Amino acid sequence: MINFPYKVSFWATGNVEPTNPLGDSDISLDILVIGAGFAGISSAYYLKKAAPDLNIAVVEAEYVGFGPSGRNFGGVTTGMRELRTSFITGFDLEEERFAAKYFLRSREEFEKRIADGAIECEYRDEPILMHALDADAWQTLQHESELLHQRGTPNKLLSGDEVRNALPVPYEIHGGMVLTAWRSVQPFKLVRGFAEQLRGMGVAIHEATKVSDIHDDGSRVSVTTTERGTIKASKVVLATNAYTYHMKPFNELLFPRQSYVVATVPLQDDVFQSLGLKEFTYIEDVGMTFYYARAYKNRLLFGGGMPTKGLFSPSTVDRAADTDPVEYERVYEEMQRRFPQLKGVSLEAAWSGPIDITENFAPIIRPMAGMPNVIANIGFNGEGLFAGSLSGKMVVGQVLGSGHSDPDAERVRRYLNGN
């Protein structure tokens, strides 16, 4: 069996040391955000912009970029629920169109935030090719393309021959759909840049500060950490992604599903060119279980697929799941099957982590039942890089009151949350 060089994230360079831990200190705040990923940082960012005088802090169990914000594939969608749209129930076309337009026009704001922070994160155009490997998947993909067109998400269909001309791979392809407005980014650099931007606004980020208990008495929230520190806050935003699985009573809100990825060492130019990932450098299967690949700096990144334990076996959200050699072997074997020229190739990195899946494939952004001062901002279903980075706009009204709400953001939030 090949050695799998496990890393927390392929994208992180060098050893990352947590900074500014709270330890056993006791502090009092206006607003506490739990979780320093894209959703948590976005929450603090937009709250601070809305009310600059408020005392806001963020706590993070590990360090900024440890979770999915720093280990994802770097795909920047144009909105929410763009992948596997045909599986969505309760599809309201008018509201879907409104949401699609909202996210598309919000991209300018997202890009301005990157520019304002002078964040070097390799942001660029990179359309994604969804390809169908059998006739049933092709039917699903054509239906999905039509749904996306109806709601205004840019895409185009390609026949099997058109895909094969653009992507000369040795496995059978029945057709494809290009999501033409996607971008890509180096996610670890982006989330770290957003965090530095937030610190510059006067928001403290306490890394290596893990929450053990949350109590809302109806007027104020008390938060305890594993180091016996305490935080008193008027409002708390819970932005803990799949790690919510370990936080009762919130753990039943999500279904955590594990995803595994491997990255080859840098390949010789002739081998890299033979992969065929030129016109499309980011490809993905259609369906509920899928593999995905991305060409990056003469490497192939490859991951996903059906876990050996089955689709409906939840992740245990722990190191054992992150380092399971059986799952890495499955991914590695599938990569070699699809790209035979990589037989026996050495790996630079192997990494994994849980994804927070919700019943309707939409985020949960609302106060928690029985805890009116605790607002969830979780459940991005693997599409949280862009949508999570904007989610703070939906959080503001929930924390500060309707007078601070962005009307368009609130309309999208209400639709996605079923209210």
N, C-alpha and C positions, 0 to 999 in steps of 0.2 A: 504493500500500500504506500502511495506517495505521501511524503511529509507535507502536511498542510500548515503553512506559516500563519497561524492565527494572529490577527490584529484586531483592535477595537474598530479601526476604520482604515481602509486603504488610503484615504485622502489626508489623514493626519501625518505630519512629518515630524520625526523626532519624538522624544518623550514629552508628554503634556502633563504639567503639574498643576493641580488645583490651586487657586488663589483665594485669599480673603475668606477663609472658613469662619463661620459664626462661633463654632466651639460651644462652650457652655454659657455664652452671654445671653442676657435678656434684653430685648429691644421692643420698642413700641412704634408702630407705623400707621399710616393711613391705609395703605394697600400693600399686601404681600402677594407676589406671584411665585408659585411653586413650579419650577421647571424652566430651564434656560435654553430651550430649543426655539425653533422659529415661532411657534405659537406663543410661548411664554415671553420671549423678547418683544414680539409684536404687541402683546397685551400691555406690557410696561411702557413701550414706546408711545403708543397712541394715547394711553392714559396720561402720561406725562405731558404730551403735547396739548391734551384737552384741559389739564389742570396743573400747570407748572409748579404751583406752590405745594402740591401734595408730596408727602414723604412716602416714596415708593421704593421697595427693594425686591430683589429676586433671589430665591435660594435654589440651588442645584445640587442633587445628590452626588454627582461626580464632577464633571467639568463641562464647560460650554463645548458642544460638539460631540459629546460622548454618545448620545442617543441617536435616533434616526436622522436628526438634522445634520449630523456630521458624517453619517455613513451611507446615505441614500445614493441613488444612481446619478443624481445631478440633473434630472429632467425638470424643466420649468414648464408646467402646463399652462393653458390659457384660462383655467377655471377649476371647477370641482366636478367630480363624477364624469370625467371624460373617458375613462377606461372602463369597458364592460357596461356601457350605458344601457344596453338592451336588457340587463338583469335588474334594472331599477323598477320598483313598484311605486305606485302613487305618483306617476309622472305627469305633472301639470305643465302643459306646453307653454302657456303664457308666462308662468313663473320661471320655467327653465330658460325661456328667451330673455327674460329680464335679468336673471342671474348671469347668463352667458355674456350679455352686454356689459353688466356691471364689472365682471372680472376682466374682460378684454380692455375696457377703458382704464381699469386700475393698474394695468401693466406699466403705464407711463409713470405712475406714482411709485411703483416698486423700483423701476429703473432709476428714477430721480433719487430715491433713498440710497441706492448703491452709489450713485455719482456723488451725492452730498457727503457720504462717508468716505469717499475716495477708496472704496473697497476693491482691491485687486482679486477678482474671483473667477476670471476666465469666462465671463458672461458673453454668450454669442448665440446666433441663430443655429438651431439644430433640430430640424423636423424629425419626428419619430415615425418609423414604418411599422405598422401592425400587420403581420402576415398570417394567413390562414393555411394550416397544414393539412386540412382535409375538407371534403365537400360541405360537411355540416358547419365547420368553422367559417367557411366562406359565406354560407347563407347568413350566419350570425353577423359577420362583419359587414355585409351589405345592408342588413337591417340597422346595424349600429351607425353606419355612415349616414343613412337617411335620417335617423333620429337626431344626430349631431347637426346635420344641415338644417333641420326644422328649427332647432333652437339657436342656430347661428354660430356654431363652432366650426372654424375653417378646417376642411378636410377634402381629400380627393381619393377616389377608388382607382386601383390599378388592377389590370387583369393578371392572370398567372404569368403570361409571357412578359408583360411589362415589368413585373417584379423580378423575374429571372434575368432579364436583360440588365436590370440595375443591380441585382444581387446574385451573382453567379455562385450559388451554394449547391452542394451535392444532394440536398434533401428536397422532397417534393413540396411545391408551393402552389396553392390554388388561386390565390389572389391577395391583394393587400389594400390597406388604407393608410394614407399619409396624413398625419396631423401636422398641417403645414406651418402653423404659427408657434410651435414649441420652440423653446430656447434650452440652453444647457449652461451649467455652472459648476464650479468646484465647490461643493456644498460646505465642506469644513471651513474653507476660507471665508465663505459668505456668512455663515452663522457666527464665526469669530469676529468678523468685521461688524456685523450688526450689534454684537455684544459690546464692542469697543465704542461704537456710536452711542449706545445707551449709557455707558459709563460717562461719556462726555456730556450727557444731559443731566448728570447728577444722580443717577440711579445706581445704587450699590448692588453688586452681584456677589453673593456668598456661595462659592463653590465648596465641594466636600461638606455639604450641609444637608443631611437626609432627614426628611420629615417622618416622624413615627406616629403622630396623633394630631387630629384636627377636631376642635370642639367649637360649635357655634351656639351661643346661648340666646340667640335671637337679636342681640344688639351689638355684639362684638365677637370676634373669633380668636381663640387661643390655639396656637400651634406649638407642638413640642418636637424637638429634634432628637435623634439618637444619641447625641452628645449631651443631652439634658439642657440644651438651650431652650428658651421660650420666646415666642414672638406674639405680641398682641397687635391685632389689626382690625380696622373697621370692616374691611372687605378682603377676601382672599380669592385669587384666581388660580384654579387648578389646571395646569398645562403640562400634565405628566405623561401624555401619550400612552403607549401600551404598558408603561410601568404603573399605571393606575391599577393594574391587575393585583398589585400587592398592597393596595390601600383600601381597606374596608371603611365605609360601606359602599365605596364607589366602584369596586372591582367588577360588579355585574353589568356595568354599562357597556363593556367592550368585549370583543372576542380577539384575544391576541394570537396572531399567526406569525410563525417564524419564517424568515427569508434568508437564504444562504447565497453567497457570492464568492467567486474566485477571480483572481487577476493573474494573468501570465506575467512572466518576466518580459522586459522589452524584447521584441522579436526582430530578427533580421528583416531588412526591408522587403526582400523577395517573399518571405513567408507572410509578413504582415499584409502585403499587397494581394497575396493569393486568397486572403479571407473574403475579398469582394466587398468590404465595407468602405466604399468610397462615396457614392452618391448619398447613401444612408449609413450613418455611423452609429445609429441607435435603432435597434430592432426589437420587436417583442411579439410573442404569440398572442392570438386572440383566445379568449376563454377564461373560465374561472381559475384554472390552473395553467400556468404559463412559464416559459423561460424567456429571458431577455438578455441582450448582449449590447455592449457598447465598445467601440474602438476608441482608444485613448492613448495618445503618445506612444504609438507602436506596441501597445498592449491590447489584449482582448480581455474585457471584463464580462463575466458570464454568470448568471444566477437564476434563482427562482425554482419553478417546477413543483410537482406534487410531493409533499413530505412523505417519507417512508411510513410514517404513522397514520397517514390519511389526511384528507382535507379538513375534517371536522375534529381533529385532535388539537386542542389549544396548545400554544407554547407555554412552557413552564416559566418563561421570562426570567432566566437565570443563566449563569455561566455554563452550566451543563448543556443547555440548549444552544448557546452561542458557539460552543466548541465541539459539537457532535460530529465525529469523524465520518459516521455513516452517511450523514446528509451531504457533507462536502464531497465524499466519494461519488455519490449519486450525481451531483452537479458536474463534477470533473469528468465523469464518464459520458454524460450527455454532451458536454462541450466537445469531447473528442469524437463522438458519433457524428455531430453536425459539422465539425471541422477536422477531418481526418489528418490533415497536415500538422495538427497540433498533438498528435499521438506522443505521449510521454513528456510533453512540455513541462518545464519547471514553472513553479508558481512564485510570484512575489508576495502575494497576500491572499488570505482567506478570512472573510469576516461575515458576521451575521448579526441579527437582532430581531426583536419582535415588532410587528406592525399592528396598530390599533384598528380593528375592523368593527364597524357598526352595522346594525341591522339594515339600514337604508342607504349605506355607503355615503353618509353625510356626517359632518362633524356635529358634536353636541356642544352648543354654546348657550348656556342657560343656568339659572340658579339651581342648586341641588335640592331635592325633596327633603324637607325637614331642616335644611341649612340655608336660609335665605341670603346669608351674607357670603356664601361660598359659590362662586360662579365657575362652572366647568368650561374649558376651552380645549377639547380633546376629540379624538376620533376622526382623523384625516385620511384613514384608509390608504396610506402610501402615497397620497397626493398633497402632502402638507407643505412642500417647500414654498410654493407660490401662495396657495390659499392660506396656509398657516401664517405666512408673513404679512398677510392682510387682515387676519382674523381679529387683531386688536381693535379694528374699527367697529366690529360687531360687539366686542366686549365692553366698549366704553359706555354705551347706554345701559347695559346690565349692571355696571358698577356705579356709575355716577348719576344715573337716572335718565329718564326719557328726554329731558331737556338738552342732554348732551349727545343724543343719538344722531348718527348720520342716517337720514331717512332711507336712502337706497340700501345701505349696509343692513339696516334693521329689517327691511323687507326681505332681503335674501336670507338673513338669519332666521326669520320666522318661517319662511318656506322650508328651509333645510331642517329645521327642528320640528316641523309638523304642527306649528301653532300660528 
